[in-house]
Amino acid sequence: MGIELGSIQQMRVTVDPLELVTGDPRTLVAGVSGILASDDVVMNCAAGDLVIVLDSPPESGWQMDAFLRRCSDVGAAAVAFASHRFDLGSKAVASRLGLAVLLCRKPWQLSVAVYESLHAPVDNRIGILARALVGVLQTAGTDLEELLEQASVEARHTFLLLDTQGNGLFSQTNWSAADQGVLALRLAKSTVSFNAVLPSGIRMIARRVGLTDRDVWLGVTLPGADSSEAEVLSNGLAIVQSAAAQRLASLQMLHERDSRTRTALLAEIMEAGPELSEGLRHRTLAAGWDLRGWHVGIRIVVLGEGTAISLRDDLLAAFAAQKLKLRAVEQTDGWMAWLSFANEPTRATEQLSAAIRRAQRSFNNVLHTAIGVGSLQPGPTGLVKSLGQAADAARIAANRPTSGYFVHIDRLGLAQLLLALTHTDVFTPAAKDLLNPLGDPDGTLITTLTAFLDSRGSQSETAAVLGIHRNTVAQRLARIKELLAVDLDDPETRLALHLACRAVKVIA
């Protein structure tokens, strides 16, 4: 049995944190020895001890180095001093000896706290934590973040809410790539709870919070090897879980109410005609919708399973990361959304379209979608028109994997017109013969060529749409050029190939 230095660091024995000057926070402490600097270390300390110097530490450098060596000789796990100064020479000696060093304000209180933590029965510690957390539930109010913050203070470990990928819902988690991968895997495979040590040595104990529309997990972190502390926290987690579920249910009810309000307001706007009534204008402004400027309608359709209500904040964040302030109204299968501009934007349509595509790819990590984008239109009637265009474009986007399930109405008109011309008895066989060297219409090469031409000749965009490396796209395009003996930089050649790809894809 033992306790890790990382857990000792979080003990509330002083208003100041305990500083780990050198050593691994996962170092396991099996006992504690409080001694004076002049005491005989060999006679008073044992292997695995945290040696706490209760009076002033050795003053001179050579005395400190000698003291550290004696602690190392008896197999001490760590040493704690009541000091704010620990010179580089002594630090180097401690590191070389593999000896962890803590600095603290109150060594006497630290020695008592560590002793009690090591020797108090687990059941007793569970009871102490349970009483503290019940007190938190009575004082934290209805705010979920406040609940987690106060629970973290009482438990001396961090409580956090996680989505199914291991991302924090209220705070940044900053896991390493290895930790994130293992955590996402455990969250996907677990049904009720799990207790796992991540590659970095952090232990995560988590329990599912029961919601109907979204998987949310309540977790707590602690040093990996501290099994007795894990048992205590696992019991505390169950107490906080019920309170978190209650607060999340209240938040969900608020989201649903706000969603119904937004949906009803947008329906009124779409039915109002050219002029909005004064009351309707006031309500749109109160909702944060200024419809006097220019607007681009966006229809976002969920592909597969998913719900719009609980993921609206994630959607807005994905667009905000591209410096786009999205207004989004929940629909049964996704969102009606738009971007508004006070004046006619100078930003090129292609730049705006590219930013929306980046936001879509980012949000697809949360929920897979198809997106249709309308044209830039002025005023309330323009918004309604653009939203209608976006809905038409989204229906086409939902069946266009080679475009990344994304269609902009400004490009759709000409493309659809040209495609209509390809549906003739003469063109279709010619298109099949032209692309025959590339193999099956749904094969790798034709799919890559179609995505490349849909992406306006951008290799990086093609790679993002297909989910492959840019070098792979380049290799496939080189192979296509070789097989077809064509110049993909020639505009007329690209147009002919684009039409051929579309025709072959349609008849396949």
ZAZA-111766 format. One record per residue (C-alpha): x, y, z. Coordinates in steps of 0.5 Angstrom, whole numbers. Layout:
ZAZA-111766
     u     v     w
     X     Y     Z
...
end
This chain:
ZAZA-111766
     u     v     w
     0     0     0
     2     7    -1
     1    14    -4
     4    17   -10
     7    24   -10
     2    27   -14
    -3    26    -9
     1    29    -4
     2    35    -8
    -6    36    -8
    -6    35     0
    -9    42     3
    -4    42     9
    -3    50     7
    -5    55     3
     1    55    -2
     2    49    -6
     7    44    -5
    12    44   -10
    16    38   -13
    23    41   -15
    25    34   -18
    23    27   -19
    17    23   -22
    10    25   -19
     8    18   -20
    13    16   -14
    10    11    -9
    11    13    -2
    10     7     3
    11    11    10
    13    18    13
    19    20    17
    19    27    20
    26    28    23
    31    34    24
    36    36    20
    41    34    25
    38    27    26
    41    20    24
    38    19    17
    40    11    18
    37    10    25
    30    14    23
    28    13    16
    26     7    12
    26     5     5
    20     8     1
    19    13     6
    18    21     5
    23    24     9
    20    31    12
    25    35    15
    21    39    21
    26    44    22
    31    49    18
    34    45    12
    42    44    12
    45    51    10
    51    49     6
    51    46    -1
    56    40     2
    51    39     8
    45    39     3
    49    34    -2
    51    29     4
    44    29     7
    41    27     0
    46    22    -1
    44    19     6
    37    19     4
    38    15    -2
    43    10     2
    37     8     6
    32     8     0
    28    14     1
    23    15    -4
    23    23    -3
    25    29     1
    21    35     4
    24    41     6
    21    48     9
    24    52     4
    23    56    -2
    31    55    -4
    34    49    -7
    40    51   -11
    41    48   -18
    47    44   -15
    43    40   -10
    38    39   -15
    42    36   -20
    45    31   -14
    38    29   -12
    36    28   -20
    42    23   -20
    41    20   -14
    33    19   -17
    31    22   -10
    24    26   -11
    24    33    -7
    18    37    -5
    18    44    -2
    13    46     3
    11    51     8
     9    47    14
    13    41    15
     9    39    21
     2    39    18
     5    35    12
     8    30    16
     1    29    20
    -3    29    13
     1    24    10
     1    19    16
    -7    20    16
    -7    18     9
    -3    12     9
    -6     9    15
   -13    11    16
   -18     6    13
   -20     6     6
   -28     6     9
   -26    12    14
   -23    16     8
   -29    14     4
   -34    17     9
   -30    23    10
   -30    25     3
   -38    23     2
   -40    28     8
   -35    33     4
   -39    32    -2
   -46    32     0
   -44    39     3
   -42    41    -4
   -49    39    -7
   -52    43    -1
   -48    49    -3
   -46    49   -10
   -53    51   -13
   -56    49   -20
   -49    51   -24
   -46    45   -26
   -39    48   -27
   -39    51   -20
   -41    44   -18
   -35    41   -21
   -30    46   -18
   -33    45   -11
   -33    38   -12
   -25    38   -14
   -23    42    -9
   -26    38    -3
   -24    31    -7
   -17    35    -8
   -17    32   -15
   -20    34   -22
   -28    32   -23
   -29    34   -31
   -35    32   -36
   -33    29   -42
   -36    27   -49
   -35    20   -52
   -28    22   -55
   -25    24   -48
   -26    32   -50
   -28    36   -44
   -34    40   -44
   -33    45   -40
   -25    46   -40
   -19    44   -44
   -17    37   -43
   -10    37   -47
    -9    30   -47
    -3    27   -51
    -5    24   -57
    -4    17   -54
    -8    18   -48
   -13    21   -52
   -13    15   -56
   -14    10   -50
   -19    14   -47
   -24    15   -53
   -23     7   -54
   -25     6   -47
   -31    11   -47
   -33     7   -53
   -33     0   -50
   -35     2   -43
   -43     2   -42
   -43     4   -34
   -36     6   -32
   -29     4   -32
   -22     5   -29
   -16     6   -33
    -9     8   -33
    -7    12   -39
     0    12   -43
     2    18   -39
     1    15   -32
    -6    19   -31
   -11    14   -28
   -18    16   -30
   -24    14   -27
   -31    15   -30
   -38    14   -30
   -43    15   -35
   -48    20   -34
   -55    18   -36
   -58    23   -42
   -63    21   -47
   -60    25   -53
   -52    25   -52
   -47    21   -48
   -43    24   -43
   -38    22   -38
   -37    24   -31
   -29    23   -30
   -24    24   -24
   -16    24   -25
   -11    22   -20
    -4    19   -21
    -4    12   -24
    -1     7   -18
    -5    10   -12
   -10     4   -12
   -13     6    -5
   -14    13    -7
   -18    11   -13
   -22     7    -9
   -24    13    -5
   -25    17   -11
   -30    12   -14
   -35    12    -9
   -34    20    -9
   -36    20   -16
   -42    16   -16
   -45    22   -11
   -43    27   -16
   -46    23   -22
   -53    24   -19
   -52    31   -18
   -49    32   -25
   -54    28   -28
   -60    33   -25
   -57    39   -27
   -55    36   -34
   -63    34   -35
   -65    42   -33
   -60    44   -38
   -63    40   -43
   -70    42   -42
   -67    49   -43
   -64    48   -49
   -71    44   -52
   -75    50   -50
   -70    55   -53
   -70    51   -59
   -78    51   -60
   -77    58   -59
   -72    59   -65
   -76    54   -69
   -82    58   -69
   -79    65   -70
   -76    62   -76
   -82    59   -79
   -86    66   -78
   -80    70   -82
   -81    65   -87
   -88    66   -88
   -88    73   -87
   -87    76   -94
   -83    82   -96
   -85    86   -90
   -84    84   -83
   -89    86   -78
   -86    91   -72
   -87    86   -67
   -83    81   -71
   -78    85   -72
   -77    87   -65
   -77    79   -63
   -72    78   -68
   -67    83   -66
   -68    80   -58
   -66    73   -61
   -60    77   -64
   -62    76   -71
   -61    83   -75
   -64    81   -82
   -63    88   -85
   -56    86   -88
   -54    81   -92
   -55    73   -91
   -52    67   -94
   -57    61   -92
   -54    54   -90
   -57    48   -89
   -54    43   -85
   -57    35   -85
   -55    30   -80
   -52    24   -84
   -54    18   -80
   -56    18   -72
   -55    24   -68
   -59    30   -65
   -59    37   -67
   -61    40   -60
   -55    38   -55
   -50    39   -61
   -51    46   -63
   -46    49   -58
   -41    45   -62
   -43    47   -69
   -43    54   -67
   -36    53   -64
   -33    50   -71
   -36    56   -75
   -33    61   -70
   -26    57   -70
   -27    60   -78
   -29    67   -75
   -36    66   -78
   -42    67   -73
   -47    62   -75
   -54    63   -73
   -57    56   -73
   -64    54   -72
   -66    46   -70
   -69    42   -75
   -71    35   -74
   -65    32   -79
   -60    38   -77
   -60    46   -77
   -63    51   -82
   -57    56   -81
   -54    63   -84
   -49    68   -84
   -51    75   -83
   -47    81   -85
   -48    89   -84
   -46    91   -91
   -45    87   -97
   -38    83   -96
   -32    84  -100
   -30    77   -98
   -30    73  -104
   -35    67  -105
   -30    62  -106
   -26    64   -99
   -33    64   -95
   -35    57   -98
   -28    54   -96
   -29    57   -89
   -35    53   -89
   -32    47   -91
   -27    47   -86
   -32    48   -81
   -36    42   -83
   -30    38   -83
   -28    40   -76
   -35    39   -74
   -36    32   -77
   -31    30   -72
   -37    30   -67
   -43    29   -72
   -43    27   -80
   -46    32   -84
   -48    34   -91
   -48    42   -92
   -52    46   -98
   -50    53   -98
   -55    59  -101
   -53    65  -105
   -51    72  -102
   -58    76  -101
   -60    82   -98
   -66    83   -92
   -71    78   -89
   -74    76   -96
   -66    75   -99
   -65    70   -92
   -71    66   -94
   -69    66  -101
   -62    64   -99
   -65    58   -94
   -69    55  -100
   -63    55  -104
   -59    52   -99
   -64    47   -97
   -64    45  -105
   -57    44  -105
   -56    40   -98
   -61    35  -102
   -56    34  -107
   -50    34  -102
   -53    29   -98
   -51    24  -104
   -45    27  -106
   -39    24  -102
   -34    26  -108
   -35    33  -106
   -35    32   -98
   -42    32   -98
   -42    40   -99
   -45    44  -105
   -45    51  -106
   -51    54  -110
   -47    59  -114
   -43    53  -117
   -49    48  -117
   -53    51  -123
   -48    51  -128
   -45    44  -126
   -52    41  -127
   -54    44  -133
   -47    41  -136
   -49    35  -133
   -56    35  -137
   -52    35  -143
   -48    29  -142
   -54    24  -142
   -54    23  -149
   -54    16  -153
   -47    19  -156
   -44    22  -150
   -45    17  -145
   -41    11  -149
   -35    16  -150
   -35    18  -143
   -34    10  -141
   -29     9  -146
   -25    15  -144
   -25    13  -137
   -24     6  -138
   -17     5  -136
   -18     8  -129
   -22     2  -128
   -29     1  -124
   -33     7  -124
   -33     7  -116
   -26     5  -116
   -20     9  -113
   -18    12  -119
   -24    15  -121
   -27    17  -114
   -20    21  -113
   -21    24  -120
   -28    26  -119
   -26    29  -112
   -20    33  -115
   -25    36  -120
   -30    37  -115
   -25    41  -111
   -23    45  -117
   -16    42  -118
   -14    43  -110
   -10    37  -108
   -10    39  -101
   -18    39  -101
   -18    33  -105
   -14    29   -99
   -19    32   -94
   -25    30   -97
   -23    23   -98
   -19    22   -92
   -12    21   -94
    -6    24   -95
    -4    29  -100
     2    25  -102
    -3    19  -104
    -7    24  -108
    -1    26  -112
     1    19  -113
    -6    17  -116
    -7    24  -120
     0    22  -123
    -2    15  -125
    -9    18  -128
    -5    22  -132
    -1    16  -134
    -7    12  -136
   -11    17  -139
    -5    21  -143
    -8    28  -141
    -6    34  -138
   -10    36  -132
    -7    43  -132
   -11    44  -138
   -18    47  -137
   -22    44  -143
   -19    37  -141
   -21    38  -134
   -28    40  -136
   -29    34  -141
   -26    29  -135
   -31    33  -130
   -37    31  -135
   -35    24  -136
   -34    23  -129
   -41    25  -127
   -44    21  -133
   -40    15  -131
   -42    16  -124
   -49    17  -125
   -50    11  -130
   -46     6  -125
end
